Amino acid sequence: MSARKRLQEMMQNAWEVGLDGSKIPDMTPSEVAGYYEAHKARHKIEAANLDRLAWLVGSYCAVGVNAPKKYPRKPRNAERILSKHDAKTMTDEEMKSFAFEFAARWNNGIKSGNSADPV
């Protein structure tokens, strides 16, 4: 792929994720690619969450129409779901350690020509 074609692709990807055009020249292609991949991942997660929400609304409607006496007084499984996904807060030291480890893996991946998945 020519350098011009690669630059056009990089600019298109940057604009798709909403990066300001004035910031792009100061970024490396790996940084732009990282923003693009993170943007795609966020959209996948958002689509999955919307799908779950649609399913949940449908199940509530089905119970409400077909068995109104069984309609839950509070959200089903809310406590179980929330407690399962409680985020553990990282200490400053854990965050620093993670950042250094991630950076080392990322740099090793770039040097070896494989920057697709540093973790």
N, C-alpha and C positions, 0 to 999 in steps of 0.2 A: 504494500500500500504506500502511495506517495506521501511525502510529508504534508503537502497541501491538503490531500484527502483526509489524512489523520487529523490535521488541525481543524478542518471543517467539521469532522465528526465530534471532536472534543468540544468545540464551541457549541454545537447543537446539543450535546449531552449537558453541558453547563447551563444553557438556557432552559432546557427542560426541567432542571431541578431548581430553577429560579436564582441561579448565581448572577450577581451583578456583572455586566460585561466589562466594567472597568477593573474588576478584581482578577479576572481570568488571566491576563498576561503575567501577573505576578505569581501564578500558581503553576505547579508542575503537572504534567499529564497524570501522574499517579494521584495527586490530590483531587483533580477534577474527577477522575475515575472513582475515587473513594466516595465523593459526594454523590455521584450518580448511582453507585451501588447501594449506598445508604438510602437514597430516595426510593429506589425500586423496592428495597426491603420494607420501608415504611408503608408503601402502598400495598404490598402483599399482606402485611399485618392488618392494615386498615380494612382491606377487602375481607379477610378472614373474620375480623370482628363484626363487620356488617352482616356477613353471612350468618354468624352465630346469633346476632340480635334478631335477624329476620326469622330464624328458626324458632327462637324463644317466643317471639311475638305470636307466631303461628301456633305454637303449642298452647300458649295462654288462651288464644282465641278459640281453639278447638275445645279446650276444657270448659271455657265460659259458655260456649254454645251447646255442647253436647252433655255436659254434666256440671251445671252451674253450682250445685251444692258442694262440689269437690274443688271449686276454684280456690287457690291458696290465699290465705290472709296476708301473707308476706312472700317475697320472692323465694322460690324454691332454690335450695342449694346455695343461697347467697353466702352464708357463713362459711360453708365448706370451700367454695370457690375463692372467696377473699382470703381466707386463712392459708390456702394452698399457695397463693401467689404473692404473699407478703414479701416485699423486697427487703433484702438484708442491706442495711446501710454499711458502706465500706468506710473504714477509718482512713485518715489521711495517709498513713503508712501503707495500707493495703492498696489504695488508689495509686500511690507513687510506684509501688512495686509492680502493679499491673501495667502501668503506663510504660515503664522501662522494659518490661518483658515484651509487651506488644511492639514497641519501637524496635527492639532487637530482632524480633521475628520478621517484622516488616522490612527492615533494612537487609536482612539475610535473603529474604524472598526477592527483593529488587536486584541484589547483586547476582543471584543465581538465575534471574530472568523469569521468576515465577512470583508475581505480585498479586495473583488473583485472590488467594486466601491465606493471609499471614498467620491466622490463629489456628 
